[in-house]
């Protein structure tokens, strides 16, 4: 799992765009040999700014591969925030981003 983030501040509002590279398998699809592909999907995505969670998403199998999320929150140019993601297999990813 890999997280890509762009964040720009304008007039005190930060526009953050997240792209999370993840297969988002439901556990119902079959491979070319007819075997079920195990379930592997994001369960949570959070965005923390100044020690406070400003975005908290709980996801399931209905979200497409490589989800794109756009978020706006009040923030200051030059400061940082953290994005955390976890899936149902226990895999996690973290990204710290500086606001431009």
Secondary structure, DSSP 4 states (H G I P E B T S, - for coil): -EEEEEEEEETTEEEEEEEEE---B-S--B-TTSPBPPPB-EEEEEEEETTEEEEEEE--TTSPSS-EEEEEEE--TT-EEEEEEEETTS-EEEEEEE--
